Amino acid sequence: MAGYDIPAATFRIETVVVNSRFIATAGFASTVDEARAFIAAVREEMPDATHHVYAYKVGYGNSVIEGMSDDGEPNGTAGPPALAVLRGADIGDTVLVITRYFGGTKLGTGGLVRAYGNAARSVLAELPRTRLIPRLTIGLEYPYNYYELIQRLLAAHEAVVDEQDFGAAVMQIVTLPADNLQELAHALSELSAGQIVPTLLEGDLPTSS
């Protein structure tokens, strides 16, 4: 769970092959709906183009949803080579659209495969990236006398307090890098002789009564 690279911004690059323009646009998509919206936006931006070939990879590693389209090009000559390049790139949550303006000369099956594959490689090679670090949300409940010490532990483990409630005890919702949870849990256990145990949470902080 050490994280993976994702697009830091949308990037576009254009190549010309035998007078046909290939405009490759790549960007971030964390869901299939976001990928489809990205593709639709490119189509709307260049409605007079001959083709809008696309490929996307939502997720990373063993948890991936993929999609592609030849968008009217001969079957297998556009979407599959673009997706093959995307699969080979060490990046996740990425959508790629290659827009073609036909230049009057047919490229043939092999020429199309090379053109779309090269367009995909070109844009992914220069696409700015950032690191996505998987994070978890936990709940903590503990007596007030531990408050200052626990805040130091949370800071040391890059944890952020999202919500907190001061009732009969301190209750907090905390988000932290997934890789840091085990160490934090161990430190909390040592501090409290096993009395303070973080709980993986979904939803809101329970209110005190």
N, C-alpha and C positions, 0 to 999 in steps of 0.2 A: 504493500500500500504506500509505496514511496512517492507516488504521484506520477504525472506524465505531462508532456508538452501539449499545449493547445494554442490555437491562433491568438495572438495578442491584438490583432487588428485585421481589417479586411485589406487584402492586397490584390493588385491587378497587374498583369503583364501581357503584352501583345507580341505575337510572332506572325510572320508572313511566309506562307508556303505556296509557291506558284500562283501568286496574286490573291490567294485566299487569306483573309485575316482571321487569326485565331486569338480571341481575347479571353484569357483565363483569369477568373476571379475566384479567390479563395477566402474563407472566413470561418468564424466560430459558429457552431450549432450544437447545443447540448441535448436537443431532442429532435425527433423526426419532424415535428411541427415547425421548429425553428429552421431546419434545413429546407423544408418546403417553402417557407416564407422567404428565405434567402434566394432560392431559385426563382420564385415568382417576382421578386424585386428586380433581379437581373433581366428577366424577360420583359418586364415593364419598362426598364431603362433603355433597352435596345430592341424595341418591338419589330423593327424591320430586318433583323438578322435572319439568316437562312436556317440556322440550328442553334439550340441551346442544350448542349450535351452536359449531363451532370453526373456527379458521383459524390456520395457522402459516407462518412464513418462516424457514427455517434457512439461514444464510449471509447474504451481502450482495452487492449489485451484480450482476455477471454470473454469479456462482456461487451459485445459490439453489435450494433444494428447497422446494416449497410443498405445502400440503394444506389441505383444508376439508371441511365436512360441513353439510348442512341439518338433519340429525338429526330427520327427520320433519316439518319444516316444508315447505310447498309448494316444489317444485323451483325453485331459484334465488333464493329470497326471503331467505335467511339467511346461508349460508356464503359465496356470492359477494360480497354487499355488505361482509361483514366482511373478507374477503380483499382486496377492492379498497381498503379503508381502510388495511389493513396494508401493502399494496404502495406506497401513496402516502406512508407515513410513512418518514422518513429514519432507519431503524433496522433492525438485523438480529438473527438468532437469537432470535426472539420467537414465543411461542405465546399465543393469545387464545381464551378460552372464554366464550361468552355464554349464561348459564343463564336460561331463561325459566320463570316460574310463570304459567300461563294465568289471566287474570283474569275469564273468562266472556264476554268480548266479542271477536269475531273482528275483526282489524285489516285484513283484505284484503291483496292482494298488495302494493300500493304502501305500505300502512301497515307491513307487515312489513319491507320493504326499508329504509324510513326508520328504523324502530325499531332494527333490528340495526346499520345503518350508524352511527346516532347513538351507540349504546352502544359500538361499537368506537372511534369518535372520542373519546368522553368518557374512556375508560380510557387510551388512548394519549396523550392530551393531558396527563395527570397522572402517567403512569408515570415513576418515577425512572430516570435513565439514567446510564451510565458509558461510558467510551471503551475499546474493545478495540483494542489496538495489535498488529498482526501481528508475531510474533517468529520468529527463526531460530536454529537450533543449529549451531554450527561446532566444528571441531576445530583445535587449534593444537599444533604441536610445534616446540621451539626450544631453543637452548643456554641454560644457566643464567645466563650473563652478561647476558642480555636480560630477566631476570625482573622486576626492579623497574620498568624502563621500560615493559614491556608491561602490567603491572598498572595503571600510570597511564593508558595508552592505553585499556585496557578500561573503566576508570572514566569516562573522558572521553566514551566512546561508549555509556554506559549499559548496558554488558555485565556479566553476572553469571556468575561461574565456578561451574558446577554440580558438576564433578568435576575432580580433577587427580592426576597420578601423577608422582613424581620418580624416574626411572630413569636411563638413560644421558642422557636429555634431559628437559626439562619437557614433559609432555603435558596438555592441558586441554580439557575440554568447556565451551563458553561459549554462553550464550543472550543475544541482544541484539535490539533493535528492528530489523525487516527494513530499514527505511530507512537505518539507520546502517552497514550492512555494507560498502557500497562505500567510504565514507570510512575506516573502520577498516582495510580491506584496503590502501588506498593508504598509510595511515600506517605500517602494518607493513612494507610494501614499501620505503618510504623509509628506515625505521629500519634495515633489514637488507640493504639493497642488493638487494632482490628475493628474498632467501632464505627469508623467512617468509611463507607463503601460507595463509590460512585455507581449510579444507575444509568444505563442507556435510556434516553428519553425520546419520545415523540409527542409533540403537543406542547401545551403551555404549562407554566409553573403552577403547581397546586397552591391555592390560597390557604393561609392559615386560618384556623377557627378559634 
